[in-house]
Amino acid sequence: MKNRATTPQIVRLAALASLIALLLNSCTLSLVDPSGILPPTPSLPFPIPPTATPQPHAEVTFEVSLPSPLLPGESLVLSIVDEVTGLALNATNYPMQGKDALHYRLALPLPVNSVVKYRYLRQTTLPILEDNSADQAVRYRMVYVTGPLSVQDEIAGWSDSQFSGQTGRIFGQVVNASDGAPIPDILVAAGGLQTLTDSSGVFSLEGLLPGTHNLVAYALDGMYQTFQQGALVVADKLTPVKVTLAPAALVNVVFAVIVPSNTVPTAPIRLAGNLYQLGNTFGDLEGGLSTVATRMPVLTPLPDGRFTLSLMLPAGADIRYKYSLGDGFWNAEHRHNGEFVVRQLIVPQVNSLVEDVVETWQAGPSAPILFEVIVPVNTPVTDVISMQFNPYGWTVPIPMWPLGNNRWVYMLFSPLNMLGSFEYRYCRNDQCGSADDLATPPGQRGRLVATSLTPQDLQDTVNGWNWLPPSAPGTLVGLQVTPRASGFWAGVEFQSHYDPSWQALMPQALQNVQALGSNWVILTPTWTYRRTAPLVFAPLPGYDPLWADTNETVSRARALNLNVALFPSANFPASADDWWSAAPRDINWWDAWFARYQAFAVYYADLATQSGAQSLILGGEWLTPALPGGRLANGVNSNAPTDADARWRNLLAEARKHYAGSIYWALPYPAGLQTAPDFIKELDGIYLLWYAPLSGSAAPSVEEMQAQAGQLLDRDILLFQASLSSGLQQKPLVLAVAYPSVNGAASACLPDGKGACLPWTALNQPSDNECSAPDNPAFSVDMKSQADIYQALLNAVNSRAWIAGFVSRGYFPPTLLQDKSASLHGKQAADILWYWYPRLLGVVK
């Protein structure tokens, strides 16, 4: 990194030099054409819009009970949080008044029709966050201000102590008031707990303290009017609730904004907001943020210098929003006194024009910092270069602005008033921690910068990307391929890890899959186990793709004429094996587990139906302990119910009621073949999760691996398929394979150093995935070995017409990485599929 103020002798391109000089002097120009300079406008050709009429207020009284008295010197605070900026970054705190040692009160005037998000803090030297009964931090509580009202809350505990006490639960259903149809993915909050409804509209809040709680049902996109009522919870009892939500009418809202004169005209100005469609993920992302820049709508410039955006928004929705050159925290608008700006709009019942003025992008006296970077020539042309900042921990990456010719810039205005020195790093496609600059790999310090009263121009060069070395293309050997009949699967399965930043990258990922000649893409959405006892298994925003996310991805895939299968899976707090071992696994627990898995299966059956997916795949390695006669990873009996087979048949029959397409069962091979449950005969096909040893040699030949694969297919798989078939009708069997691109991958047993084998997913990206270590030093990248394995397997499949498909597993969608994982995105194995898939499908003769 170089500072332009101390290195004026550096020779630069004239256009780029002009750009920097103008930017640092707060003038405007086009980033698309650095030579096109627009003069500053001395006067505005339009009037400044009037100040908005204040929203009427109503008094809300908060009454809260503590688990134990405060210590001397401590105080209780009600903290109203700002999800657009970041829950902990722009909160407004109000001291509460004690009624006695355990009861506190506060009356606040709040805007009518607002949905207020808040939580309690115990103020000591540092603030202590409240916890729920699972000893997890309370994200926020909610109150819907319809008029004067009183809210009663119970605090379970604090982050510096463990909960001990009795709890109850709220169980209910959310339906559409117009037609009684269930509504999925409605956020339901009470008592510091949150959950999302399933596709039946059902929700359960487990572990609520006895007492009265304020229950709020809230549509993430505002498409239903918010619901609120008190709910009385009794210890060890269930409180039933029926919630009806009225649909909100859509109105056209046009935003028009005047921006500061130092705004670079073609730098994207985004509208960051609290709704799903405004970039809010409703999850806890890096650095405590909740919004993602690439998910926000971008404004369009007007000829008069203003910027505008037209949106269809739900009438009556409480919109919190701001304008930004980054996200809700970085480079967002500020007041001249340095405060964050968060605007509020209660969407009118009629089409409306909203006129705003951005006072400044800057915060405090520190001057803007211009970051410029030159990236390597092997940077994929479809990639966007991102910046990630670390003021107190790495935050969500932000896209830079392209100049062309491998040059990117970003001007950071704010919130520099909160910073002294901080770190930054570059990455590709927002995937910091995976697709990094070689100079700042995961686990190491970033580049350092400090704020200054004078403008800075930091000029960097990325000499290479992590997991993207300069490489020559592999060599393809032309072979005779036997075309298959219609219905053959030539597919790619995405890995099950998900990050909200991926959503904007899915169109390119799907185009890449299509370019391989694929006719299928297998999506792997997830739910998350948040608690073991009581069992909590539901979609978790920020970790699992939401209903709308998966629906959108399916629609994009279908637009590319790709068939889509949904193969849902689960996220665990640690490893699945450890989770199962720690679970109670008594009969009451199993009852809850089967009820939640059925809700999970029906959710994805409904989603497959609504989205138009061609297949649903259930099963997978993680379900082994729940199958009839199930075993834990250590071989111990899992105590699965004696009627497990009947339970599985019943829940599969229920899934059939919700989805008319084909349902496959994902069966691990070789581990699952001998214990395959009998009920899979009722399903439409087998999705065989193939991770089988093909050789014990350090450098096996393609011919050796092909022979071994053929032997396994004929000895094990063909006979197994025959055992499932009735009469002359064979059960379709799709081979879904995964082999990491490392030395020794053909053994299907990467040693863990403890005498056992690592799962193939242990080398998956990203680096912050608790269950993987992408750069395990025990293994080295060997993309040719992976390509040879694919060549051997496809050769074996080529001569066996009874195999109904071939799928590559573990694909990393957001960008190509020539790493150690099983993903073939950007690797030689992808070239193998590019040759085979069109020929297997008869597209290429």
Helices and strands as residue ranges (DSSP letters): E 2-3, G 4-6, H 14-24, E 28-29, E 37-38, E 57-65, E 75-80, E 92-95, E 97-100, E 103-111, E 115-123, E 127-131, E 141-144, E 149-154, E 157-158, E 168-176, E 186-190, E 193-196, E 202-208, E 211-219, E 227-233, E 238-245, E 250-258, E 270-273, G 276-278, G 286-288, G 293-295, E 300-301, E 307-314, E 318-324, E 343-346, E 352-357, E 369-374, E 385-390, E 398-399, E 401-404, E 407-412, G 416-418, E 421-428, E 447-450, E 456-461, E 489-494, G 500-505, H 506-515, E 520-523, E 526-531, E 536-538, H 547-559, E 563-566, E 569-571, H 576-582, H 587-611, E 615-619, G 621-626, H 644-658, E 662-669, G 678-682, E 685-690, H 702-712, I 713-717, H 718-724, E 733-737, G 745-747, E 750-751, E 757-758, G 760-763, H 783-798, E 805-811, H 828-840
